[in-house]
């Protein structure tokens, strides 16, 4: 059965007229959709009180405010084009990604994360997911902090598809745009990401990327049964949709046939902040308005 919204409520219930304003370079069509609530109202979201977000989406949890945003131009930048290239990462902070041979076997691997962030009750999952990626191997960026993650979330709203900034939530794509454009609190200089690519739901590509390239930033629905890992450390994308979430995929296990999810809810969640999801379940989840973004080139600020 197709899931149309929380507890069977059609998402269009939350749609109302756009306010008509557009951001620089934004067309009226991309600014359309529900106006969405502000951060004060989204903090009151609960299963009994779902609140509307931009684009006609909703959340039942203030932490779940990732909004799907798909740019057709992303189709021109598939991860598949570069998977067989050797050594995609630039040297940074003394870390260099290993050379990748043309022919190699898929492998189990988990990319360690230097600092664990906790978004608390804030609607900043996009900023925190990208922050976790920046402090993960193989290239660790120094100086990434909790305030940076919140700055990234708020700045991403300037580059997403929705008019204005007085609303809760933003998109995975907008976070990537900000990191490519500039470092925090600076009006000039290079960003932290020179290039990013997309995996379009292909699990073979995801497994190979996790084995040899690095972590992947994911955006998807988060369901009621994903809140608590089971006794074996797995979460399952079943039950009603709770809202949209952005998080890091930092590992893969060939034995478990599962990917490792690094959440932004502190180390008290799951196993030190992580949980597993079976490949088939994750594939089904991502196929429902999900996305997988891979930063493949890094550069220092300046």
Secondary structure, DSSP 8 states (H G I E B T S, - for coil): ----SGGG--GGGG---------TT--TGGG-S-----HHHHTT-BTTB-EE-GGG-EESSTT-BB-----GGGGGSBGGGTTTSS--S--BTTB------SS-----EE--BSS--B-TTSS-HHHHHHHHHHTBTTS--TT--HHHHHHHHHHHTTTSSSSSS-SS-B-HHHHHHHHHH--TT-SSS--SEEEEEEE-S-HHHHHHHHHHT--EEEEEEEEGGGSS--TTSB----SSEEEEEEEEEEEEETTTTEEEEE-SB-TTTTBTTEEEEEHHHHHHHHTTT-EEEEEEEE----
